[in-house]
């Protein structure tokens, strides 16, 4: 499941890592590249919305195989005809990501032992910052001698191979993932679902705004590109560790779920407050807090929203995925505008978003016993 998350998220992280190369080759502005990235998350929103309305298929692995095949074709089109293919890759990749995430969430909830579920969610969601690190390392390493197109093509080949493997994972006639799935009652949005979806929306604003503008913020204050890159890399590595540790901890202390979510959002708020200062030391600490807490909640949030709905985990986590996708598109766009007005204002806006996420979790916590 982590591999599916990595591969289907690369259509947004590879263009981000190759932003400078692509823009210089075609003379594109940062606004155009930002729009390409936003298309991914808006398409992800539509994919999650459709997933919310769809029944879980008898063999989920085959759905994942189709999604990986579509991602493969999108990346190949980006390498072959970038002016059109990058838009297509972003749209197709975003849709498959948003559509498959609730499916993989349902698989984890139903196939993992209860004690391992939270860790499994953390591992799967840790694949997202891992994909960011992978794209950031692979692109400068391979794109220099070979160009960025072969990197896209090579990634497409990986998606194609994974699609074949998933298609052959379950032989014909195997038992469906769920029994009696057709009699599961429909899931309608209530306060609990909407509150955690709101937490995903505001939290993703923080995480993706941070990922898109941290390096720019640090370099604009006098830090070298290498220092800014090192801070961002350290933050992403910490983010991976937090997602894994949080999942492991909640697997052993399930009652700590809500306290852990609130604590992570609180750490993220402290981080974005520090990012508003001019001191490099304070902004470095702030970046680590914001990455670790303000973006470390993802696995735990999806786990918490799916847990009260046995048999309907896919549809429940589709709500949180829609919130995350919308926030992922809104955060960078809002930060991009605010940075043109006042760079500090962007971090205060993300601080407000983090506080709003905390409030949403508090509401969901109070409603949890009634679900």
ZAVOVEX-344669 format. One record per residue (C-alpha): y, x, z; residue in one letter. Coordinates in pm, whole numbers, padded with zeros to 5 digits, always signed. Example, Ala and Ser with C-alpha at 12.3 -4.5 7.8 and 13.67 -1.06 7.14 Angstrom:
// residues 2
-00450+01230+00780A;-00106+01367+00714S;
//
This chain:
// residues 371
+00000+00000+00000X;+00232+00291+00071X;+00161+00428-00279X;+00256+00093-00436X;+00582+00092-00239X;+00666+00447-00347X;+00592+00391-00716X;+00766+00055-00749X;+01078+00186-00572X;+01118+00492-00796X;+01298+00294-01074X;+01598+00280-00840X;+01570+00621-00671X;+01507+00828-00985X;+01828+00711-01160X;+02013+00770-00833X;+01884+01127-00816X;+01960+01184-01187X;+02299+01012-01169X;+02498+01324-01253X;+02273+01428-01542X;+02266+01082-01700X;+02638+01019-01656X;+02735+01356-01805X;+02502+01310-02102X;+02627+00965-02198X;+02976+00976-02048X;+02902+00690-01812X;+03119+00613-01512X;+02988+00586-01157X;+03061+00213-01178X;+02813+00172-01463X;+02542+00366-01283X;+02613+00169-00967X;+02565-00152-01165X;+02227-00029-01292X;+02117+00034-00934X;+02251-00304-00821X;+02045-00475-01093X;+01732-00336-00927X;+01806-00500-00594X;+01919-00829-00746X;+01598-00838-00949X;+01411-00758-00627X;+01576-01062-00468X;+01451-01285-00750X;+01101-01135-00723X;+01085-01206-00350X;+01213-01560-00407X;+00936-01631-00657X;+00681-01469-00426X;+00790-01707-00150X;+00694-02000-00368X;+00369-01855-00502X;+00024-01884-00347X;-00152-01561-00257X;-00386-01480-00549X;-00762-01448-00491X;-00752-01073-00559X;-00416-00922-00466X;-00509-00581-00606X;-00499-00718-00959X;-00148-00851-00906X;-00047-00504-00786X;-00209-00352-01095X;-00001-00574-01324X;+00314-00485-01129X;+00244-00112-01158X;+00175-00151-01529X;+00509-00326-01577X;+00684-00051-01379X;+00515+00206-01603X;+00648+00038-01919X;+00997+00012-01771X;+01012+00383-01686X;+00882+00474-02033X;+01158+00263-02191X;+01415+00445-01973X;+01288+00781-02098X;+01266+00673-02464X;+01586+00467-02503X;+01807+00524-02198X;+02105+00312-02299X;+01889+00000-02290X;+01582+00126-02109X;+01756+00216-01783X;+01875-00141-01745X;+01530-00273-01836X;+01355-00032-01600X;+01584-00129-01316X;+01531-00502-01376X;+01154-00481-01419X;+01107-00232-01135X;+01321-00436-00898X;+01140-00758-00976X;+00796-00604-00927X;+00908-00441-00602X;+01044-00765-00458X;+00745-00968-00576X;+00476-00730-00450X;+00619-00647-00108X;+00521-00984+00050X;+00176-00948-00110X;+00119-00606+00044X;+00252-00735+00376X;-00010-01011+00371X;-00284-00759+00294X;-00184-00540+00587X;-00165-00833+00828X;-00507-00965+00730X;-00708-00650+00672X;-00582-00426+00952X;-00699-00454+01310X;-00432-00615+01533X;-00365-00287+01712X;-00302-00109+01381X;-00088-00368+01207X;+00253-00254+01330X;+00172+00110+01245X;+00049+00002+00900X;+00381-00176+00838X;+00569+00133+00955X;+00362+00355+00725X;+00422+00129+00426X;+00797+00107+00489X;+00816+00482+00553X;+00724+00512+00187X;+01077+00398+00092X;+01267+00697+00240X;+00973+00911+00129X;+01039+00796-00227X;+01405+00889-00181X;+01309+01238-00068X;+01055+01271-00351X;+01308+01174-00617X;+01575+01400-00465X;+01339+01700-00466X;+01161+01642-00797X;+01467+01570-01008X;+01661+01897-00950X;+01338+02098-00956X;+01197+01964-01283X;+01499+01821-01461X;+01665+02164-01486X;+01408+02327-01715X;+01264+02012-01874X;+01536+01746-01860X;+01539+01416-01675X;+01349+01218-01941X;+01015+01399-01886X;+01048+01327-01514X;+01075+00954-01588X;+00786+00974-01834X;+00568+01163-01586X;+00640+00906-01318X;+00548+00632-01565X;+00212+00800-01620X;+00150+00799-01243X;+00226+00427-01234X;-00012+00368-01523X;-00293+00562-01354X;-00236+00372-01029X;-00243+00043-01221X;-00586+00128-01365X;-00718+00229-01023X;-00598-00093-00860X;-00740-00302-01144X;-01083-00147-01080X;-01063-00156-00699X;-01218-00500-00657X;-01515-00586-00884X;-01541-00933-01044X;-01679-01198-00812X;-01549-01033-00495X;-01448-01251-00204X;-01082-01362-00202X;-00847-01222+00057X;-00808-01558+00229X;-01030-01855+00262X;-00881-02199+00229X;-00551-02064+00105X;-00482-02383-00093X;-00468-02594+00223X;-00214-02374+00398X;+00097-02588+00458X;+00420-02483+00287X;+00662-02266+00479X;+01021-02381+00504X;+01311-02178+00631X;+01395-02233+00998X;+01626-02059+01245X;+01370-01786+01321X;+01309-01700+00954X;+01676-01719+00862X;+01785-01509+01159X;+01546-01225+01077X;+01634-01253+00709X;+01997-01212+00816X;+01902-00906+01017X;+01738-00763+00706X;+02049-00840+00501X;+02295-00672+00739X;+02055-00388+00818X;+02001-00312+00448X;+02377-00307+00398X;+02391-00027+00654X;+02092+00167+00523X;+02174+00155+00154X;+02546+00202+00209X;+02459+00510+00413X;+02219+00640+00148X;+02473+00594-00128X;+02785+00736+00038X;+02691+00975+00317X;+02697+01286+00096X;+03024+01179-00066X;+03178+01115+00276X;+03076+01455+00412X;+03191+01652+00106X;+03524+01467+00099X;+03584+01594+00454X;+03526+01957+00362X;+03151+02004+00402X;+02975+02193+00125X;+02733+02008-00099X;+02442+02207+00045X;+02537+02115+00402X;+02586+01750+00311X;+02252+01748+00131X;+02081+01908+00431X;+02222+01642+00664X;+02107+01363+00431X;+01761+01519+00400X;+01728+01556+00776X;+01835+01195+00819X;+01579+01071+00567X;+01304+01274+00736X;+01404+01129+01074X;+01399+00783+00920X;+01038+00832+00812X;+00942+00955+01160X;+01112+00660+01333X;+00934+00404+01115X;+00598+00563+01190X;+00661+00611+01563X;+00796+00258+01605X;+00485+00115+01441X;+00256+00326+01656X;+00443+00229+01973X;+00447-00144+01903X;+00075-00134+01822X;+00021-00033+02186X;+00308-00228+02343X;+00346-00548+02138X;+00587-00699+02391X;+00837-00423+02314X;+00892-00547+01957X;+01223-00720+02015X;+01361-00453+02248X;+01272-00186+01990X;+01445-00375+01708X;+01764-00425+01909X;+01759-00062+02025X;+01728+00066+01668X;+02015-00147+01543X;+02223-00035+01843X;+02154+00330+01759X;+02261+00258+01402X;+02586+00105+01525X;+02658+00415+01735X;+02585+00627+01429X;+02824+00449+01194X;+03096+00463+01463X;+03056+00841+01479X;+03062+00863+01099X;+03417+00728+01111X;+03531+01048+01289X;+03648+01360+01109X;+03448+01613+01311X;+03151+01752+01116X;+02948+01776+01437X;+03009+01412+01527X;+02941+01291+01173X;+02615+01489+01164X;+02499+01326+01488X;+02619+00993+01355X;+02424+01038+01032X;+02103+01107+01224X;+02154+00803+01450X;+02242+00581+01155X;+01944+00696+00950X;+01700+00687+01240X;+01810+00358+01394X;+02025+00180+01138X;+01758+00224+00871X;+01443+00273+01077X;+01379-00095+01151X;+01228-00206+00819X;+00856-00195+00899X;+00902-00355+01238X;+01120-00635+01100X;+00864-00741+00837X;+00589-00719+01098X;+00784-00937+01343X;+00863-01205+01086X;+00506-01231+00959X;+00328-01229+01294X;+00395-01592+01401X;+00271-01730+01066X;-00100-01651+01029X;-00217-01742+00680X;+00143-01755+00555X;+00250-01393+00606X;+00333-01349+00238X;+00576-01639+00234X;+00728-01547+00570X;+00796-01185+00474X;+00935-01301+00140X;+01230-01436+00341X;+01297-01100+00505X;+01250-00924+00170X;+01511-01148+00010X;+01754-01061+00288X;+01683-00690+00251X;+01721-00700-00128X;+02053-00885-00114X;+02186-00649+00153X;+02070-00347-00048X;+02279-00465-00340X;+02580-00575-00132X;+02612-00268+00093X;+02668-00001-00175X;+02904-00227-00372X;+03113-00300-00062X;+03117+00068+00036X;+03213+00169-00317X;+03516-00058-00305X;+03618+00040+00048X;+03589+00412-00028X;+03854+00372-00297X;+04087+00217-00036X;+04002+00405+00285X;+03680+00600+00342X;+03687+00534+00717X;+03702+00159+00656X;+03361+00172+00492X;+03197+00303+00809X;+03371+00042+01024X;+03247-00227+00785X;+02891-00095+00822X;+02940-00090+01199X;+03026-00460+01186X;+02715-00519+00972X;+02500-00340+01231X;+02643-00555+01511X;+02572-00867+01304X;+02211-00750+01258X;+02176-00712+01636X;+02304-01066+01687X;+02055-01199+01431X;+01766-01028+01612X;+01886-01172+01943X;+01883-01523+01792X;+01535-01470+01647X;+01410-01342+01980X;+01521-01659+02155X;+01354-01874+01890X;+01031-01670+01873X;+00859-01866+02150X;+00922-02191+01965X;+00771-02083+01633X;
//
